[in-house]
Amino acid sequence: MQASIKHTAQTIVVSRIDAIGDVILTLPLCGLIKKYYPQSKIIFLGRTYTQAIINCCEHVDEFMNADELLKLNDTDAAAALQKLNADTFIHVFPNKRLSALAKKAGIPNRIGTTNRLFHWGKVNKMVRLSRKKSELHESQLNCKLLEPLEINEIPALNEIGSYTGFTKIPALSNEAKTLLDPVKKNVILHPKSNASAREWSLENYSALIKLLPESDYKIFISGTEKEKRLLADWLKTLPLHVVDITGKFSLPDFIAFISKAGYLVAASTGPLHIASACGIGAIGIYPPIKPMHPGRWQPIGKNAAFVCITKVCEDCRKNPTSCTCINDINALQVAVLMK
């Protein structure tokens, strides 16, 4: 059994250098650390494009840019980590080079999973954790990495969202304020996922729009500049009252805009988890295929929901561009969640 580091943890680096949704589902781990170590300093090592997300978390004391760090040679990168004076480094997203750098930097307590061979000899506080085989949600799985800190609590799925700490939301610009309707329900539809998830068809989104009367709903279509080009032909088919905001906002502005909306509908992608963290009606659309099913990736906010058909299906695993399982969800199943 490994020695506890309960009485030494003061400055903790949490490393998660992947996508927006993954980062948001790591923030409850930070909240749980602050619950047990309220005086600790948490430094979040993340990517440039996720900094706006991390800046919204009240539990994170400092951001460190992994993209800039990994541009350095090993000696300089290790020196940069040494300057943090961290006593604990948690590899939430395993990365071979960071595993070596944390050891080279002399960080005393280095936590990672046993099932990454490159951790062996580099990580000295190992946690047996198989994400692929577990029935736990991603946010709960992250919390298992806190066992060497003698934090053995895994919050229930209906409670873990309260640990996210997504309270430092940027102010909404005056331009964005004018877009939102003060009376109607403001609904954001985010059809694409940058190929990170199975996507509900555009035909289904069109059907959903028809079910939401203009008298009660103001509808926005969101997406990146790249996704705007992919959606161009479909956008031309939509009713005039539907507002195209694809490519319009920076990430901080988009977070602010989402926080003031009533609902956001999307597949399992970053904006869905932003909406969930903001506490609005985040409605996720999922296939029933492991490991991409809602049991692993559903939004965890207090007003979050998801739709997934009950079906045992492996056929769609081989055909990600035409997923029958997710497209068997009809628009009415989604619309009833916005009444």
C-alpha positions as CSV (number, residue, x, y, z in Angstrom):
1,M,0.0,0.0,0.0
2,Q,1.4,3.4,-0.9
3,A,2.1,6.0,1.7
4,S,-0.5,8.8,2.0
5,I,0.3,12.3,1.0
6,K,-2.5,13.9,3.0
7,H,-0.3,16.1,5.1
8,T,2.1,17.3,2.4
9,A,-0.3,18.4,-0.4
10,Q,-0.2,22.2,-0.6
11,T,0.3,23.1,-4.3
12,I,-1.3,20.7,-6.7
13,V,-1.0,20.6,-10.5
14,V,-4.0,19.1,-12.2
15,S,-3.1,18.2,-15.8
16,R,-5.8,17.8,-18.4
17,I,-4.6,18.8,-21.8
18,D,-7.4,17.7,-24.0
19,A,-10.8,19.1,-25.1
20,I,-13.3,21.5,-23.6
21,G,-15.9,18.9,-22.4
22,D,-13.1,16.8,-20.8
23,V,-11.8,19.8,-19.0
24,I,-15.2,20.8,-17.6
25,L,-15.7,17.2,-16.4
26,T,-12.4,17.5,-14.6
27,L,-13.4,20.6,-12.6
28,P,-15.3,18.7,-10.0
29,L,-12.0,17.0,-9.1
30,C,-10.7,20.5,-8.3
31,G,-13.8,21.2,-6.2
32,L,-13.3,18.0,-4.3
33,I,-9.7,18.9,-3.6
34,K,-10.8,22.3,-2.2
35,K,-13.3,20.5,0.0
36,Y,-10.6,18.5,1.8
37,Y,-7.7,20.8,1.3
38,P,-9.3,24.3,1.4
39,Q,-5.9,26.1,1.8
40,S,-4.3,24.3,-1.1
41,K,-3.3,26.0,-4.3
42,I,-4.5,24.4,-7.5
43,I,-2.7,25.0,-10.8
44,F,-4.5,23.7,-13.8
45,L,-2.2,22.6,-16.7
46,G,-4.3,22.9,-19.9
47,R,-4.4,23.8,-23.5
48,T,-4.5,27.4,-24.9
49,Y,-8.0,27.0,-26.2
50,T,-9.4,25.7,-22.9
51,Q,-8.0,28.5,-20.8
52,A,-11.3,30.5,-21.0
53,I,-13.0,27.4,-19.5
54,I,-10.5,27.0,-16.7
55,N,-10.7,30.7,-15.9
56,C,-14.3,30.3,-15.0
57,C,-13.6,27.8,-12.2
58,E,-13.6,29.3,-8.7
59,H,-11.5,26.3,-7.5
60,V,-8.5,26.9,-9.8
61,D,-6.0,29.4,-8.5
62,E,-3.7,29.5,-11.5
63,F,-3.5,28.4,-15.2
64,M,-0.4,27.0,-16.8
65,N,-0.3,26.8,-20.6
66,A,0.7,23.2,-21.7
67,D,1.1,24.3,-25.3
68,E,3.8,26.8,-24.3
69,L,5.4,24.4,-21.8
70,L,5.7,21.6,-24.4
71,K,7.4,23.9,-26.9
72,L,10.4,24.0,-24.5
73,N,13.2,21.5,-24.4
74,D,13.1,19.0,-21.6
75,T,15.6,21.0,-19.4
76,D,13.7,24.3,-19.7
77,A,10.3,22.6,-19.4
78,A,11.3,20.8,-16.2
79,A,12.7,24.1,-14.8
80,A,9.4,25.8,-15.5
81,L,7.6,23.1,-13.6
82,Q,10.1,23.4,-10.7
83,K,9.2,27.1,-10.4
84,L,5.7,26.1,-9.5
85,N,7.0,24.7,-6.2
86,A,4.3,22.0,-6.5
87,D,4.3,19.0,-4.2
88,T,1.7,17.0,-6.2
89,F,1.1,16.5,-9.9
90,I,-2.1,14.7,-11.0
91,H,-2.0,13.2,-14.5
92,V,-5.7,13.3,-15.3
93,F,-5.0,13.1,-19.0
94,P,-2.0,10.8,-19.4
95,N,0.8,12.2,-21.5
96,K,4.1,10.5,-21.9
97,R,6.3,13.6,-22.0
98,L,4.6,15.3,-19.1
99,S,5.0,12.1,-17.1
100,A,8.7,12.3,-17.6
101,L,8.9,16.0,-17.1
102,A,7.1,15.9,-13.7
103,K,9.7,13.4,-12.5
104,K,12.6,15.4,-13.9
105,A,11.2,18.5,-12.2
106,G,11.5,16.7,-8.9
107,I,7.8,17.0,-8.0
108,P,7.5,14.7,-4.9
109,N,4.1,13.2,-5.5
110,R,3.1,12.2,-9.0
111,I,-0.3,10.6,-9.4
112,G,-1.3,8.6,-12.4
113,T,-3.0,5.4,-13.5
114,T,-1.4,1.9,-13.6
115,N,-2.6,1.1,-17.1
116,R,-0.2,3.5,-18.9
117,L,3.1,1.8,-19.3
118,F,4.9,5.2,-19.7
119,H,3.8,6.0,-16.1
120,W,5.8,3.1,-14.7
121,G,9.0,4.5,-13.2
122,K,7.8,8.1,-13.6
123,V,4.7,8.1,-11.5
124,N,5.1,7.2,-7.8
125,K,1.5,7.2,-6.6
126,M,-0.3,4.9,-8.9
127,V,-4.1,4.3,-9.0
128,R,-5.7,1.3,-10.6
129,L,-8.2,2.8,-13.0
130,S,-9.7,1.4,-16.2
131,R,-12.0,4.0,-17.8
132,K,-13.0,1.7,-20.6
133,K,-14.5,-1.0,-18.3
134,S,-15.9,1.2,-15.6
135,E,-19.6,2.0,-15.1
136,L,-18.7,5.4,-13.5
137,H,-19.2,8.7,-15.2
138,E,-16.1,10.5,-16.5
139,S,-16.3,13.1,-13.8
140,Q,-16.5,10.4,-11.1
141,L,-13.6,8.5,-12.7
142,N,-11.4,11.6,-12.5
143,C,-12.1,11.8,-8.7
144,K,-10.7,8.3,-8.2
145,L,-7.2,9.8,-8.9
146,L,-7.5,11.5,-5.5
147,E,-7.2,8.3,-3.5
148,P,-3.5,9.0,-2.8
149,L,-4.6,12.2,-1.2
150,E,-6.9,10.2,1.1
151,I,-9.9,11.6,-0.7
152,N,-12.0,8.5,-1.2
153,E,-15.3,10.3,-1.8
154,I,-16.9,9.7,-5.2
155,P,-19.9,12.1,-5.3
156,A,-23.2,10.7,-6.7
157,L,-24.0,11.6,-10.3
158,N,-26.8,13.9,-9.2
159,E,-24.4,15.8,-6.8
160,I,-21.1,15.9,-8.6
161,G,-22.1,18.9,-10.7
162,S,-22.2,21.0,-7.6
163,Y,-18.4,20.7,-7.3
164,T,-17.7,22.2,-10.7
165,G,-17.4,25.8,-9.4
166,F,-18.2,27.4,-12.7
167,T,-19.0,30.8,-11.3
168,K,-16.5,33.2,-12.8
169,I,-18.4,33.7,-16.0
170,P,-17.4,36.6,-18.2
171,A,-19.7,39.6,-18.6
172,L,-22.1,39.5,-21.6
173,S,-21.3,42.2,-24.2
174,N,-23.9,44.7,-25.1
175,E,-23.9,43.4,-28.7
176,A,-24.7,39.9,-27.4
177,K,-27.4,41.2,-25.0
178,T,-29.3,42.7,-28.0
179,L,-29.6,39.2,-29.6
180,L,-31.3,37.6,-26.6
181,D,-35.1,37.9,-26.3
182,P,-36.1,39.2,-22.8
183,V,-39.5,37.4,-23.0
184,K,-39.2,34.3,-25.2
185,K,-37.2,31.2,-24.3
186,N,-33.8,31.5,-25.9
187,V,-32.6,28.2,-27.4
188,I,-29.2,27.5,-28.8
189,L,-28.9,24.6,-31.2
190,H,-25.3,23.4,-31.7
191,P,-25.5,20.7,-34.5
192,K,-21.8,19.9,-35.0
193,S,-19.1,18.5,-32.7
194,N,-15.8,18.9,-34.5
195,A,-16.1,15.1,-35.1
196,S,-15.7,14.5,-31.3
197,A,-19.1,12.8,-30.9
198,R,-22.0,11.1,-32.8
199,E,-24.2,13.8,-34.2
200,W,-27.9,14.1,-34.5
201,S,-28.8,14.8,-38.2
202,L,-29.5,18.3,-39.5
203,E,-33.0,17.0,-40.6
204,N,-33.8,16.3,-37.0
205,Y,-32.6,19.7,-36.0
206,S,-34.9,21.2,-38.7
207,A,-37.8,19.1,-37.3
208,L,-37.1,20.4,-33.8
209,I,-37.2,24.0,-35.1
210,K,-40.6,23.4,-36.5
211,L,-41.9,22.2,-33.1
212,L,-40.7,25.4,-31.3
213,P,-43.2,28.2,-32.2
214,E,-41.7,31.6,-33.0
215,S,-44.1,33.2,-30.6
216,D,-42.5,31.4,-27.6
217,Y,-38.9,30.6,-28.7
218,K,-36.0,32.5,-30.1
219,I,-33.6,30.0,-31.8
220,F,-29.9,30.4,-32.4
221,I,-27.6,28.1,-34.4
222,S,-24.1,28.0,-33.0
223,G,-20.8,26.6,-34.2
224,T,-17.2,27.4,-35.0
225,E,-16.1,29.2,-38.1
226,K,-15.1,25.9,-39.6
227,E,-18.5,24.5,-38.8
228,K,-20.2,27.5,-40.3
229,R,-18.8,26.4,-43.7
230,L,-20.1,22.8,-43.1
231,L,-23.6,24.2,-42.2
232,A,-23.8,26.8,-44.9
233,D,-26.3,25.0,-47.2
234,W,-28.5,23.9,-44.4
235,L,-28.5,27.4,-42.8
236,K,-30.1,28.7,-46.0
237,T,-33.1,26.4,-45.6
238,L,-34.0,27.6,-42.1
239,P,-36.8,30.1,-41.3
240,L,-35.9,33.7,-41.2
241,H,-36.5,34.0,-37.5
242,V,-33.7,31.5,-36.7
243,V,-30.4,33.4,-35.9
244,D,-27.1,32.2,-37.2
245,I,-24.3,32.9,-34.7
246,T,-21.8,30.4,-36.0
247,G,-18.3,31.8,-35.9
248,K,-19.5,34.9,-34.2
249,F,-18.1,34.7,-30.7
250,S,-14.8,34.1,-29.0
251,L,-14.9,31.4,-26.4
252,P,-15.3,33.8,-23.4
253,D,-18.1,35.6,-25.2
254,F,-19.8,32.3,-26.1
255,I,-19.6,31.2,-22.5
256,A,-21.3,34.4,-21.5
257,F,-23.9,34.1,-24.1
258,I,-24.7,30.4,-23.2
259,S,-25.0,31.4,-19.6
260,K,-27.9,33.8,-20.4
261,A,-29.8,31.4,-22.7
262,G,-32.6,29.1,-21.5
263,Y,-31.5,25.9,-23.3
264,L,-28.8,24.4,-25.4
265,V,-29.2,21.3,-27.5
266,A,-26.2,19.4,-28.8
267,A,-24.4,16.1,-29.0
268,S,-21.8,15.2,-26.4
269,T,-19.5,18.1,-27.1
270,G,-17.9,21.1,-25.4
271,P,-20.8,23.6,-25.6
272,L,-23.2,21.1,-24.1
273,H,-20.9,20.8,-21.0
274,I,-20.5,24.5,-20.9
275,A,-24.3,24.9,-20.8
276,S,-24.5,22.3,-18.1
277,A,-21.8,24.0,-16.0
278,C,-23.6,27.3,-16.4
279,G,-26.8,25.8,-15.0
280,I,-29.0,26.3,-18.0
281,G,-31.2,23.6,-19.6
282,A,-28.4,21.5,-21.3
283,I,-30.0,18.8,-23.4
284,G,-27.6,16.2,-24.7
285,I,-28.4,13.7,-27.5
286,Y,-26.5,10.4,-27.3
287,P,-26.2,7.0,-28.9
288,P,-26.5,3.9,-26.7
289,I,-23.0,2.7,-27.6
290,K,-20.3,2.3,-25.0
291,P,-18.1,4.2,-24.2
292,M,-19.9,7.2,-25.8
293,H,-23.2,6.6,-24.0
294,P,-24.7,9.0,-21.5
295,G,-23.6,6.8,-18.6
296,R,-20.1,8.0,-19.2
297,W,-20.5,11.4,-20.8
298,Q,-23.9,12.9,-19.9
299,P,-24.0,16.6,-18.8
300,I,-23.9,16.9,-15.0
301,G,-25.5,20.3,-14.3
302,K,-28.6,20.7,-12.1
303,N,-30.8,21.5,-15.1
304,A,-29.1,19.1,-17.5
305,A,-30.9,16.3,-19.3
306,F,-30.2,13.8,-22.1
307,V,-32.1,11.7,-24.7
308,C,-30.9,8.3,-25.7
309,I,-32.9,5.4,-27.2
310,T,-33.0,2.1,-25.3
311,K,-31.3,-0.3,-27.6
312,V,-28.5,-2.7,-27.7
313,C,-26.6,-1.8,-30.9
314,E,-23.1,-2.5,-32.1
315,D,-23.8,-1.9,-35.9
316,C,-23.4,1.8,-35.7
317,R,-20.0,1.5,-34.0
318,K,-18.6,0.7,-37.5
319,N,-20.5,3.5,-39.2
320,P,-19.9,6.8,-37.3
321,T,-21.0,9.1,-40.2
322,S,-24.5,7.6,-40.3
323,C,-25.5,6.6,-36.8
324,T,-29.0,5.1,-36.9
325,C,-29.1,4.8,-33.1
326,I,-28.8,8.6,-32.5
327,N,-31.0,9.5,-35.5
328,D,-33.8,7.3,-34.2
329,I,-34.3,9.9,-31.5
330,N,-37.2,12.1,-32.8
331,A,-37.5,15.9,-32.4
332,L,-40.6,15.6,-30.2
333,Q,-38.5,13.7,-27.6
334,V,-36.2,16.8,-27.4
335,A,-38.9,19.4,-27.7
336,V,-40.9,18.2,-24.6
337,L,-37.8,18.9,-22.5
338,M,-38.1,22.6,-23.3
339,K,-41.8,23.1,-22.3
